[in-house]
């Protein structure tokens, strides 16, 4: 059996209202899955950057290219709708 611990988080009042409007959702599970996903992404990022020879500037340049590409893709999707 997995040892589970309780955590308390603070959320804005508006988010709390939205959550409360959907009692059929297991919000603890939603949060747990989101935390797992983020933790796995960070773990992968750590592995990738551990041996990287890229400079900070290289990383920022790549991030800008990715953001630009994502924005273009999003704009295409919106224009198709």
HTML snippet that shows the backbone in 3Dmol.js (N, CA, C, O; Angstrom):
<script src="https://3Dmol.org/build/3Dmol-min.js"></script>
<div id="view" style="width:600px;height:400px;position:relative"></div>
<script>
const pdb = `
ATOM      1  N   UNK A   1       0.850  -1.185   0.000  1.00  0.00           N
ATOM      2  CA  UNK A   1       0.000   0.000   0.000  1.00  0.00           C
ATOM      3  C   UNK A   1       0.889   1.240   0.000  1.00  0.00           C
ATOM      4  O   UNK A   1       1.900   1.298   0.700  1.00  0.00           O
ATOM      5  N   UNK A   2       0.496   2.220  -0.791  1.00  0.00           N
ATOM      6  CA  UNK A   2       1.250   3.462  -0.888  1.00  0.00           C
ATOM      7  C   UNK A   2       0.954   4.322   0.330  1.00  0.00           C
ATOM      8  O   UNK A   2      -0.200   4.478   0.729  1.00  0.00           O
ATOM      9  N   UNK A   3       2.002   4.873   0.913  1.00  0.00           N
ATOM     10  CA  UNK A   3       1.841   5.769   2.047  1.00  0.00           C
ATOM     11  C   UNK A   3       1.385   7.127   1.531  1.00  0.00           C
ATOM     12  O   UNK A   3       2.134   7.813   0.834  1.00  0.00           O
ATOM     13  N   UNK A   4       0.177   7.512   1.865  1.00  0.00           N
ATOM     14  CA  UNK A   4      -0.377   8.790   1.413  1.00  0.00           C
ATOM     15  C   UNK A   4      -0.291   9.797   2.545  1.00  0.00           C
ATOM     16  O   UNK A   4      -0.510   9.471   3.711  1.00  0.00           O
ATOM     17  N   UNK A   5       0.035  11.038   2.172  1.00  0.00           N
ATOM     18  CA  UNK A   5       0.065  12.136   3.140  1.00  0.00           C
ATOM     19  C   UNK A   5      -0.952  13.182   2.696  1.00  0.00           C
ATOM     20  O   UNK A   5      -1.302  13.257   1.518  1.00  0.00           O
ATOM     21  N   UNK A   6      -1.411  13.966   3.621  1.00  0.00           N
ATOM     22  CA  UNK A   6      -2.343  15.045   3.303  1.00  0.00           C
ATOM     23  C   UNK A   6      -1.579  16.335   3.096  1.00  0.00           C
ATOM     24  O   UNK A   6      -0.592  16.609   3.779  1.00  0.00           O
ATOM     25  N   UNK A   7      -2.053  17.130   2.137  1.00  0.00           N
ATOM     26  CA  UNK A   7      -1.477  18.439   1.869  1.00  0.00           C
ATOM     27  C   UNK A   7      -2.615  19.451   1.859  1.00  0.00           C
ATOM     28  O   UNK A   7      -3.731  19.148   1.437  1.00  0.00           O
ATOM     29  N   UNK A   8      -2.321  20.630   2.319  1.00  0.00           N
ATOM     30  CA  UNK A   8      -3.288  21.719   2.272  1.00  0.00           C
ATOM     31  C   UNK A   8      -2.766  22.763   1.309  1.00  0.00           C
ATOM     32  O   UNK A   8      -1.604  23.161   1.389  1.00  0.00           O
ATOM     33  N   UNK A   9      -3.623  23.211   0.394  1.00  0.00           N
ATOM     34  CA  UNK A   9      -3.211  24.226  -0.570  1.00  0.00           C
ATOM     35  C   UNK A   9      -4.159  25.426  -0.487  1.00  0.00           C
ATOM     36  O   UNK A   9      -5.296  25.310  -0.031  1.00  0.00           O
ATOM     37  N   UNK A  10      -3.670  26.562  -0.933  1.00  0.00           N
ATOM     38  CA  UNK A  10      -4.488  27.770  -1.002  1.00  0.00           C
ATOM     39  C   UNK A  10      -4.860  28.012  -2.462  1.00  0.00           C
ATOM     40  O   UNK A  10      -4.008  27.937  -3.348  1.00  0.00           O
ATOM     41  N   UNK A  11      -6.124  28.299  -2.703  1.00  0.00           N
ATOM     42  CA  UNK A  11      -6.594  28.610  -4.055  1.00  0.00           C
ATOM     43  C   UNK A  11      -7.416  29.895  -3.994  1.00  0.00           C
ATOM     44  O   UNK A  11      -8.001  30.214  -2.959  1.00  0.00           O
ATOM     45  N   UNK A  12      -7.458  30.629  -5.101  1.00  0.00           N
ATOM     46  CA  UNK A  12      -8.295  31.839  -5.125  1.00  0.00           C
ATOM     47  C   UNK A  12      -9.763  31.491  -4.925  1.00  0.00           C
ATOM     48  O   UNK A  12     -10.203  30.394  -5.270  1.00  0.00           O
ATOM     49  N   UNK A  13     -10.510  32.425  -4.369  1.00  0.00           N
ATOM     50  CA  UNK A  13     -11.931  32.212  -4.109  1.00  0.00           C
ATOM     51  C   UNK A  13     -12.716  31.841  -5.349  1.00  0.00           C
ATOM     52  O   UNK A  13     -13.626  31.015  -5.283  1.00  0.00           O
ATOM     53  N   UNK A  14     -12.374  32.444  -6.488  1.00  0.00           N
ATOM     54  CA  UNK A  14     -13.085  32.154  -7.732  1.00  0.00           C
ATOM     55  C   UNK A  14     -12.898  30.694  -8.143  1.00  0.00           C
ATOM     56  O   UNK A  14     -13.839  30.047  -8.602  1.00  0.00           O
ATOM     57  N   UNK A  15     -11.670  30.175  -7.974  1.00  0.00           N
ATOM     58  CA  UNK A  15     -11.414  28.773  -8.287  1.00  0.00           C
ATOM     59  C   UNK A  15     -12.191  27.870  -7.341  1.00  0.00           C
ATOM     60  O   UNK A  15     -12.742  26.855  -7.767  1.00  0.00           O
ATOM     61  N   UNK A  16     -12.240  28.226  -6.073  1.00  0.00           N
ATOM     62  CA  UNK A  16     -12.975  27.425  -5.086  1.00  0.00           C
ATOM     63  C   UNK A  16     -14.450  27.330  -5.461  1.00  0.00           C
ATOM     64  O   UNK A  16     -15.066  26.277  -5.302  1.00  0.00           O
ATOM     65  N   UNK A  17     -15.019  28.432  -5.961  1.00  0.00           N
ATOM     66  CA  UNK A  17     -16.422  28.408  -6.382  1.00  0.00           C
ATOM     67  C   UNK A  17     -16.633  27.454  -7.552  1.00  0.00           C
ATOM     68  O   UNK A  17     -17.611  26.707  -7.587  1.00  0.00           O
ATOM     69  N   UNK A  18     -15.706  27.486  -8.512  1.00  0.00           N
ATOM     70  CA  UNK A  18     -15.810  26.575  -9.659  1.00  0.00           C
ATOM     71  C   UNK A  18     -15.688  25.123  -9.227  1.00  0.00           C
ATOM     72  O   UNK A  18     -16.419  24.259  -9.713  1.00  0.00           O
ATOM     73  N   UNK A  19     -14.769  24.859  -8.320  1.00  0.00           N
ATOM     74  CA  UNK A  19     -14.589  23.499  -7.797  1.00  0.00           C
ATOM     75  C   UNK A  19     -15.839  23.042  -7.065  1.00  0.00           C
ATOM     76  O   UNK A  19     -16.320  21.928  -7.272  1.00  0.00           O
ATOM     77  N   UNK A  20     -16.353  23.902  -6.219  1.00  0.00           N
ATOM     78  CA  UNK A  20     -17.542  23.549  -5.441  1.00  0.00           C
ATOM     79  C   UNK A  20     -18.762  23.310  -6.331  1.00  0.00           C
ATOM     80  O   UNK A  20     -19.686  22.595  -5.943  1.00  0.00           O
ATOM     81  N   UNK A  21     -18.763  23.908  -7.524  1.00  0.00           N
ATOM     82  CA  UNK A  21     -19.896  23.734  -8.439  1.00  0.00           C
ATOM     83  C   UNK A  21     -19.904  22.350  -9.089  1.00  0.00           C
ATOM     84  O   UNK A  21     -20.863  21.979  -9.766  1.00  0.00           O
ATOM     85  N   UNK A  22     -18.819  21.588  -8.876  1.00  0.00           N
ATOM     86  CA  UNK A  22     -18.719  20.250  -9.473  1.00  0.00           C
ATOM     87  C   UNK A  22     -18.308  19.215  -8.425  1.00  0.00           C
ATOM     88  O   UNK A  22     -17.183  18.717  -8.437  1.00  0.00           O
ATOM     89  N   UNK A  23     -19.237  18.901  -7.518  1.00  0.00           N
ATOM     90  CA  UNK A  23     -18.916  17.926  -6.467  1.00  0.00           C
ATOM     91  C   UNK A  23     -18.737  16.505  -6.990  1.00  0.00           C
ATOM     92  O   UNK A  23     -18.227  15.641  -6.276  1.00  0.00           O
ATOM     93  N   UNK A  24     -19.155  16.257  -8.233  1.00  0.00           N
ATOM     94  CA  UNK A  24     -19.002  14.920  -8.808  1.00  0.00           C
ATOM     95  C   UNK A  24     -17.552  14.611  -9.175  1.00  0.00           C
ATOM     96  O   UNK A  24     -17.209  13.457  -9.430  1.00  0.00           O
ATOM     97  N   UNK A  25     -16.712  15.625  -9.203  1.00  0.00           N
ATOM     98  CA  UNK A  25     -15.301  15.460  -9.565  1.00  0.00           C
ATOM     99  C   UNK A  25     -14.477  15.172  -8.308  1.00  0.00           C
ATOM    100  O   UNK A  25     -14.646  15.823  -7.278  1.00  0.00           O
ATOM    101  N   UNK A  26     -13.593  14.196  -8.411  1.00  0.00           N
ATOM    102  CA  UNK A  26     -12.662  13.896  -7.325  1.00  0.00           C
ATOM    103  C   UNK A  26     -11.460  14.846  -7.482  1.00  0.00           C
ATOM    104  O   UNK A  26     -10.476  14.514  -8.143  1.00  0.00           O
ATOM    105  N   UNK A  27     -11.559  16.010  -6.872  1.00  0.00           N
ATOM    106  CA  UNK A  27     -10.547  17.056  -7.058  1.00  0.00           C
ATOM    107  C   UNK A  27      -9.198  16.657  -6.496  1.00  0.00           C
ATOM    108  O   UNK A  27      -8.168  17.113  -6.993  1.00  0.00           O
ATOM    109  N   UNK A  28      -9.177  15.823  -5.481  1.00  0.00           N
ATOM    110  CA  UNK A  28      -7.895  15.335  -4.965  1.00  0.00           C
ATOM    111  C   UNK A  28      -7.165  14.531  -6.031  1.00  0.00           C
ATOM    112  O   UNK A  28      -5.948  14.645  -6.177  1.00  0.00           O
ATOM    113  N   UNK A  29      -7.906  13.723  -6.772  1.00  0.00           N
ATOM    114  CA  UNK A  29      -7.301  12.923  -7.838  1.00  0.00           C
ATOM    115  C   UNK A  29      -6.839  13.810  -8.992  1.00  0.00           C
ATOM    116  O   UNK A  29      -5.786  13.568  -9.583  1.00  0.00           O
ATOM    117  N   UNK A  30      -7.621  14.831  -9.309  1.00  0.00           N
ATOM    118  CA  UNK A  30      -7.229  15.771 -10.363  1.00  0.00           C
ATOM    119  C   UNK A  30      -5.901  16.434  -9.990  1.00  0.00           C
ATOM    120  O   UNK A  30      -4.986  16.520 -10.809  1.00  0.00           O
ATOM    121  N   UNK A  31      -5.811  16.897  -8.753  1.00  0.00           N
ATOM    122  CA  UNK A  31      -4.574  17.540  -8.291  1.00  0.00           C
ATOM    123  C   UNK A  31      -3.414  16.549  -8.269  1.00  0.00           C
ATOM    124  O   UNK A  31      -2.301  16.885  -8.676  1.00  0.00           O
ATOM    125  N   UNK A  32      -3.668  15.343  -7.800  1.00  0.00           N
ATOM    126  CA  UNK A  32      -2.623  14.314  -7.726  1.00  0.00           C
ATOM    127  C   UNK A  32      -2.063  14.017  -9.120  1.00  0.00           C
ATOM    128  O   UNK A  32      -0.849  13.932  -9.301  1.00  0.00           O
ATOM    129  N   UNK A  33      -2.947  13.860 -10.093  1.00  0.00           N
ATOM    130  CA  UNK A  33      -2.500  13.584 -11.466  1.00  0.00           C
ATOM    131  C   UNK A  33      -1.715  14.761 -12.034  1.00  0.00           C
ATOM    132  O   UNK A  33      -0.703  14.558 -12.705  1.00  0.00           O
ATOM    133  N   UNK A  34      -2.160  15.974 -11.779  1.00  0.00           N
ATOM    134  CA  UNK A  34      -1.451  17.162 -12.276  1.00  0.00           C
ATOM    135  C   UNK A  34      -0.063  17.252 -11.648  1.00  0.00           C
ATOM    136  O   UNK A  34       0.908  17.574 -12.333  1.00  0.00           O
ATOM    137  N   UNK A  35       0.033  16.971 -10.357  1.00  0.00           N
ATOM    138  CA  UNK A  35       1.345  17.022  -9.682  1.00  0.00           C
ATOM    139  C   UNK A  35       2.271  15.938 -10.218  1.00  0.00           C
ATOM    140  O   UNK A  35       3.460  16.183 -10.424  1.00  0.00           O
ATOM    141  N   UNK A  36       1.736  14.747 -10.443  1.00  0.00           N
ATOM    142  CA  UNK A  36       2.557  13.676 -11.015  1.00  0.00           C
ATOM    143  C   UNK A  36       3.079  14.076 -12.391  1.00  0.00           C
ATOM    144  O   UNK A  36       4.260  13.905 -12.693  1.00  0.00           O
ATOM    145  N   UNK A  37       2.190  14.607 -13.213  1.00  0.00           N
ATOM    146  CA  UNK A  37       2.599  15.004 -14.564  1.00  0.00           C
ATOM    147  C   UNK A  37       3.695  16.063 -14.508  1.00  0.00           C
ATOM    148  O   UNK A  37       4.700  15.955 -15.210  1.00  0.00           O
ATOM    149  N   UNK A  38       3.509  17.078 -13.683  1.00  0.00           N
ATOM    150  CA  UNK A  38       4.508  18.146 -13.572  1.00  0.00           C
ATOM    151  C   UNK A  38       5.820  17.599 -13.022  1.00  0.00           C
ATOM    152  O   UNK A  38       6.890  17.968 -13.506  1.00  0.00           O
ATOM    153  N   UNK A  39       5.757  16.739 -12.034  1.00  0.00           N
ATOM    154  CA  UNK A  39       6.967  16.157 -11.444  1.00  0.00           C
ATOM    155  C   UNK A  39       7.724  15.323 -12.479  1.00  0.00           C
ATOM    156  O   UNK A  39       8.953  15.374 -12.540  1.00  0.00           O
ATOM    157  N   UNK A  40       6.992  14.557 -13.291  1.00  0.00           N
ATOM    158  CA  UNK A  40       7.639  13.762 -14.347  1.00  0.00           C
ATOM    159  C   UNK A  40       8.281  14.659 -15.403  1.00  0.00           C
ATOM    160  O   UNK A  40       9.374  14.369 -15.890  1.00  0.00           O
ATOM    161  N   UNK A  41       7.596  15.752 -15.757  1.00  0.00           N
ATOM    162  CA  UNK A  41       8.169  16.701 -16.718  1.00  0.00           C
ATOM    163  C   UNK A  41       9.468  17.303 -16.168  1.00  0.00           C
ATOM    164  O   UNK A  41      10.456  17.428 -16.891  1.00  0.00           O
ATOM    165  N   UNK A  42       9.456  17.669 -14.900  1.00  0.00           N
ATOM    166  CA  UNK A  42      10.651  18.239 -14.283  1.00  0.00           C
ATOM    167  C   UNK A  42      11.776  17.216 -14.203  1.00  0.00           C
ATOM    168  O   UNK A  42      12.944  17.552 -14.399  1.00  0.00           O
ATOM    169  N   UNK A  43      11.423  15.976 -13.915  1.00  0.00           N
ATOM    170  CA  UNK A  43      12.422  14.908 -13.865  1.00  0.00           C
ATOM    171  C   UNK A  43      13.072  14.716 -15.237  1.00  0.00           C
ATOM    172  O   UNK A  43      14.291  14.580 -15.340  1.00  0.00           O
ATOM    173  N   UNK A  44      12.253  14.706 -16.283  1.00  0.00           N
ATOM    174  CA  UNK A  44      12.769  14.580 -17.641  1.00  0.00           C
ATOM    175  C   UNK A  44      13.639  15.782 -17.993  1.00  0.00           C
ATOM    176  O   UNK A  44      14.713  15.625 -18.575  1.00  0.00           O
ATOM    177  N   UNK A  45      13.181  16.972 -17.644  1.00  0.00           N
ATOM    178  CA  UNK A  45      13.962  18.181 -17.915  1.00  0.00           C
ATOM    179  C   UNK A  45      15.315  18.114 -17.217  1.00  0.00           C
ATOM    180  O   UNK A  45      16.335  18.485 -17.799  1.00  0.00           O
ATOM    181  N   UNK A  46      15.329  17.649 -15.992  1.00  0.00           N
ATOM    182  CA  UNK A  46      16.597  17.509 -15.256  1.00  0.00           C
ATOM    183  C   UNK A  46      17.527  16.532 -15.957  1.00  0.00           C
ATOM    184  O   UNK A  46      18.727  16.784 -16.064  1.00  0.00           O
ATOM    185  N   UNK A  47      16.980  15.413 -16.436  1.00  0.00           N
ATOM    186  CA  UNK A  47      17.810  14.435 -17.139  1.00  0.00           C
ATOM    187  C   UNK A  47      18.378  15.013 -18.428  1.00  0.00           C
ATOM    188  O   UNK A  47      19.543  14.790 -18.758  1.00  0.00           O
ATOM    189  N   UNK A  48      17.543  15.760 -19.154  1.00  0.00           N
ATOM    190  CA  UNK A  48      17.980  16.330 -20.424  1.00  0.00           C
ATOM    191  C   UNK A  48      19.032  17.415 -20.235  1.00  0.00           C
ATOM    192  O   UNK A  48      19.964  17.527 -21.031  1.00  0.00           O
ATOM    193  N   UNK A  49      18.884  18.199 -19.201  1.00  0.00           N
ATOM    194  CA  UNK A  49      19.808  19.319 -19.003  1.00  0.00           C
ATOM    195  C   UNK A  49      21.062  18.922 -18.236  1.00  0.00           C
ATOM    196  O   UNK A  49      22.042  19.667 -18.221  1.00  0.00           O
ATOM    197  N   UNK A  50      21.037  17.779 -17.613  1.00  0.00           N
ATOM    198  CA  UNK A  50      22.182  17.349 -16.809  1.00  0.00           C
ATOM    199  C   UNK A  50      23.455  17.263 -17.652  1.00  0.00           C
ATOM    200  O   UNK A  50      24.531  17.652 -17.199  1.00  0.00           O
ATOM    201  N   UNK A  51      23.331  16.760 -18.862  1.00  0.00           N
ATOM    202  CA  UNK A  51      24.499  16.585 -19.713  1.00  0.00           C
ATOM    203  C   UNK A  51      24.519  17.573 -20.878  1.00  0.00           C
ATOM    204  O   UNK A  51      25.342  17.450 -21.786  1.00  0.00           O
ATOM    205  N   UNK A  52      23.616  18.550 -20.852  1.00  0.00           N
ATOM    206  CA  UNK A  52      23.513  19.502 -21.949  1.00  0.00           C
ATOM    207  C   UNK A  52      24.701  20.461 -21.959  1.00  0.00           C
ATOM    208  O   UNK A  52      25.199  20.876 -20.913  1.00  0.00           O
ATOM    209  N   UNK A  53      25.133  20.796 -23.152  1.00  0.00           N
ATOM    210  CA  UNK A  53      26.198  21.772 -23.320  1.00  0.00           C
ATOM    211  C   UNK A  53      25.631  23.109 -23.802  1.00  0.00           C
ATOM    212  O   UNK A  53      26.383  24.023 -24.139  1.00  0.00           O
ATOM    213  N   UNK A  54      24.312  23.215 -23.832  1.00  0.00           N
ATOM    214  CA  UNK A  54      23.657  24.436 -24.290  1.00  0.00           C
ATOM    215  C   UNK A  54      23.851  25.554 -23.265  1.00  0.00           C
ATOM    216  O   UNK A  54      23.795  25.330 -22.055  1.00  0.00           O
ATOM    217  N   UNK A  55      24.079  26.746 -23.776  1.00  0.00           N
ATOM    218  CA  UNK A  55      24.215  27.915 -22.902  1.00  0.00           C
ATOM    219  C   UNK A  55      22.828  28.427 -22.530  1.00  0.00           C
ATOM    220  O   UNK A  55      21.827  28.013 -23.116  1.00  0.00           O
ATOM    221  N   UNK A  56      22.777  29.320 -21.563  1.00  0.00           N
ATOM    222  CA  UNK A  56      21.496  29.920 -21.186  1.00  0.00           C
ATOM    223  C   UNK A  56      20.870  30.630 -22.382  1.00  0.00           C
ATOM    224  O   UNK A  56      19.657  30.567 -22.578  1.00  0.00           O
ATOM    225  N   UNK A  57      21.691  31.303 -23.176  1.00  0.00           N
ATOM    226  CA  UNK A  57      21.188  31.995 -24.374  1.00  0.00           C
ATOM    227  C   UNK A  57      20.597  30.985 -25.359  1.00  0.00           C
ATOM    228  O   UNK A  57      19.545  31.236 -25.947  1.00  0.00           O
ATOM    229  N   UNK A  58      21.267  29.848 -25.541  1.00  0.00           N
ATOM    230  CA  UNK A  58      20.745  28.809 -26.431  1.00  0.00           C
ATOM    231  C   UNK A  58      19.358  28.354 -25.980  1.00  0.00           C
ATOM    232  O   UNK A  58      18.449  28.191 -26.794  1.00  0.00           O
ATOM    233  N   UNK A  59      19.215  28.157 -24.696  1.00  0.00           N
ATOM    234  CA  UNK A  59      17.940  27.688 -24.141  1.00  0.00           C
ATOM    235  C   UNK A  59      16.854  28.744 -24.350  1.00  0.00           C
ATOM    236  O   UNK A  59      15.733  28.412 -24.735  1.00  0.00           O
ATOM    237  N   UNK A  60      17.184  30.024 -24.095  1.00  0.00           N
ATOM    238  CA  UNK A  60      16.206  31.093 -24.294  1.00  0.00           C
ATOM    239  C   UNK A  60      15.812  31.223 -25.762  1.00  0.00           C
ATOM    240  O   UNK A  60      14.639  31.429 -26.075  1.00  0.00           O
ATOM    241  N   UNK A  61      16.790  31.105 -26.662  1.00  0.00           N
ATOM    242  CA  UNK A  61      16.491  31.170 -28.090  1.00  0.00           C
ATOM    243  C   UNK A  61      15.568  30.030 -28.507  1.00  0.00           C
ATOM    244  O   UNK A  61      14.619  30.238 -29.263  1.00  0.00           O
ATOM    245  N   UNK A  62      15.845  28.838 -28.016  1.00  0.00           N
ATOM    246  CA  UNK A  62      15.003  27.685 -28.336  1.00  0.00           C
ATOM    247  C   UNK A  62      13.592  27.869 -27.770  1.00  0.00           C
ATOM    248  O   UNK A  62      12.607  27.543 -28.433  1.00  0.00           O
ATOM    249  N   UNK A  63      13.499  28.386 -26.560  1.00  0.00           N
ATOM    250  CA  UNK A  63      12.189  28.620 -25.946  1.00  0.00           C
ATOM    251  C   UNK A  63      11.377  29.610 -26.776  1.00  0.00           C
ATOM    252  O   UNK A  63      10.172  29.431 -26.950  1.00  0.00           O
ATOM    253  N   UNK A  64      12.031  30.653 -27.289  1.00  0.00           N
ATOM    254  CA  UNK A  64      11.330  31.629 -28.123  1.00  0.00           C
ATOM    255  C   UNK A  64      10.813  30.980 -29.405  1.00  0.00           C
ATOM    256  O   UNK A  64       9.690  31.246 -29.833  1.00  0.00           O
ATOM    257  N   UNK A  65      11.640  30.126 -30.018  1.00  0.00           N
ATOM    258  CA  UNK A  65      11.206  29.425 -31.228  1.00  0.00           C
ATOM    259  C   UNK A  65      10.007  28.521 -30.959  1.00  0.00           C
ATOM    260  O   UNK A  65       9.068  28.460 -31.753  1.00  0.00           O
ATOM    261  N   UNK A  66      10.054  27.834 -29.846  1.00  0.00           N
ATOM    262  CA  UNK A  66       8.949  26.935 -29.490  1.00  0.00           C
ATOM    263  C   UNK A  66       7.677  27.731 -29.256  1.00  0.00           C
ATOM    264  O   UNK A  66       6.610  27.360 -29.744  1.00  0.00           O
ATOM    265  N   UNK A  67       7.786  28.832 -28.505  1.00  0.00           N
ATOM    266  CA  UNK A  67       6.607  29.663 -28.233  1.00  0.00           C
ATOM    267  C   UNK A  67       6.034  30.234 -29.524  1.00  0.00           C
ATOM    268  O   UNK A  67       4.818  30.278 -29.711  1.00  0.00           O
ATOM    269  N   UNK A  68       6.918  30.668 -30.408  1.00  0.00           N
ATOM    270  CA  UNK A  68       6.468  31.212 -31.690  1.00  0.00           C
ATOM    271  C   UNK A  68       5.728  30.140 -32.489  1.00  0.00           C
ATOM    272  O   UNK A  68       4.661  30.395 -33.047  1.00  0.00           O
ATOM    273  N   UNK A  69       6.302  28.946 -32.538  1.00  0.00           N
ATOM    274  CA  UNK A  69       5.661  27.848 -33.250  1.00  0.00           C
ATOM    275  C   UNK A  69       4.322  27.475 -32.658  1.00  0.00           C
ATOM    276  O   UNK A  69       3.369  27.199 -33.387  1.00  0.00           O
ATOM    277  N   UNK A  70       4.245  27.466 -31.340  1.00  0.00           N
ATOM    278  CA  UNK A  70       2.980  27.135 -30.678  1.00  0.00           C
ATOM    279  C   UNK A  70       1.933  28.208 -30.962  1.00  0.00           C
ATOM    280  O   UNK A  70       0.764  27.891 -31.185  1.00  0.00           O
ATOM    281  N   UNK A  71       2.345  29.472 -30.955  1.00  0.00           N
ATOM    282  CA  UNK A  71       1.414  30.564 -31.238  1.00  0.00           C
ATOM    283  C   UNK A  71       0.892  30.464 -32.674  1.00  0.00           C
ATOM    284  O   UNK A  71      -0.299  30.656 -32.922  1.00  0.00           O
ATOM    285  N   UNK A  72       1.790  30.161 -33.616  1.00  0.00           N
ATOM    286  CA  UNK A  72       1.375  30.015 -35.010  1.00  0.00           C
ATOM    287  C   UNK A  72       0.405  28.845 -35.168  1.00  0.00           C
ATOM    288  O   UNK A  72      -0.602  28.959 -35.866  1.00  0.00           O
ATOM    289  N   UNK A  73       0.708  27.726 -34.520  1.00  0.00           N
ATOM    290  CA  UNK A  73      -0.181  26.560 -34.588  1.00  0.00           C
ATOM    291  C   UNK A  73      -1.554  26.915 -34.020  1.00  0.00           C
ATOM    292  O   UNK A  73      -2.581  26.582 -34.610  1.00  0.00           O
ATOM    293  N   UNK A  74      -1.565  27.593 -32.870  1.00  0.00           N
ATOM    294  CA  UNK A  74      -2.822  27.972 -32.225  1.00  0.00           C
ATOM    295  C   UNK A  74      -3.627  28.904 -33.138  1.00  0.00           C
ATOM    296  O   UNK A  74      -4.836  28.733 -33.293  1.00  0.00           O
ATOM    297  N   UNK A  75      -2.956  29.880 -33.735  1.00  0.00           N
ATOM    298  CA  UNK A  75      -3.647  30.813 -34.634  1.00  0.00           C
ATOM    299  C   UNK A  75      -4.250  30.080 -35.831  1.00  0.00           C
ATOM    300  O   UNK A  75      -5.350  30.416 -36.270  1.00  0.00           O
ATOM    301  N   UNK A  76      -3.541  29.083 -36.361  1.00  0.00           N
ATOM    302  CA  UNK A  76      -4.074  28.285 -37.463  1.00  0.00           C
ATOM    303  C   UNK A  76      -5.328  27.523 -37.039  1.00  0.00           C
ATOM    304  O   UNK A  76      -6.309  27.452 -37.779  1.00  0.00           O
ATOM    305  N   UNK A  77      -5.276  26.956 -35.833  1.00  0.00           N
ATOM    306  CA  UNK A  77      -6.430  26.205 -35.335  1.00  0.00           C
ATOM    307  C   UNK A  77      -7.632  27.117 -35.154  1.00  0.00           C
ATOM    308  O   UNK A  77      -8.758  26.737 -35.474  1.00  0.00           O
ATOM    309  N   UNK A  78      -7.397  28.318 -34.644  1.00  0.00           N
ATOM    310  CA  UNK A  78      -8.491  29.262 -34.415  1.00  0.00           C
ATOM    311  C   UNK A  78      -9.078  29.719 -35.747  1.00  0.00           C
ATOM    312  O   UNK A  78     -10.295  29.841 -35.889  1.00  0.00           O
ATOM    313  N   UNK A  79      -8.204  29.970 -36.721  1.00  0.00           N
ATOM    314  CA  UNK A  79      -8.701  30.447 -38.016  1.00  0.00           C
ATOM    315  C   UNK A  79      -9.472  29.360 -38.762  1.00  0.00           C
ATOM    316  O   UNK A  79     -10.305  29.677 -39.612  1.00  0.00           O
ATOM    317  N   UNK A  80      -9.215  28.098 -38.465  1.00  0.00           N
ATOM    318  CA  UNK A  80      -9.950  26.990 -39.098  1.00  0.00           C
ATOM    319  C   UNK A  80     -11.347  26.832 -38.509  1.00  0.00           C
ATOM    320  O   UNK A  80     -12.243  26.280 -39.149  1.00  0.00           O
ATOM    321  N   UNK A  81     -11.522  27.321 -37.287  1.00  0.00           N
ATOM    322  CA  UNK A  81     -12.813  27.141 -36.590  1.00  0.00           C
ATOM    323  C   UNK A  81     -13.902  28.004 -37.177  1.00  0.00           C
ATOM    324  O   UNK A  81     -15.039  27.968 -36.705  1.00  0.00           O
TER     325      UNK A  81
END
`;
const viewer = $3Dmol.createViewer("view");
viewer.addModel(pdb, "pdb");
viewer.setStyle({}, {cartoon: {color: "spectrum"}});
viewer.zoomTo();
viewer.render();
</script>
